[in-house]
């Protein structure tokens, strides 16, 4: 099993951050790991996101929890309910990290929550610094905080070079969600 778990960040404005983390989950589960995926700012739509629909069918070692409302959160539409959902997700994340039950924990879109002040950077840092040594933790979302980037062992920035969104193509079922 894993001797040393690292902290990975997938950030940037390009497509593929959540997808990359799910690829890691698939690989880890193939080796018998137990993986927890906590999705921040993605909730109330259990039949919307393809990764949620397929996880119970294809990956029984993947546990998924969603915390968010039925919309995308931006700075112009963030509400107190969004803050409450982020806090609930963060409480579960801290408990799961301490539990030593998982070999990998993915905190999907936590960077957005941190960027908008929904979760304090200092709390995230403290939790990551004190995580079990053999736990792999993956953070995704745009605008990763510089202090989290400094703490991480691997940082990948997704950079869009060309995207069909610019041609007016909206998010497609099975591809973007």
Beta strands, then each sheet from edge to edge (+ up, - down):
strand 1: 7-11
strand 2: 35-40
strand 3: 62-67
strand 4: 104-108
strand 5: 136-140
strand 6: 154-157
sheet 1: 3+ 2+ 4+ 5+ 1+ 6+
end
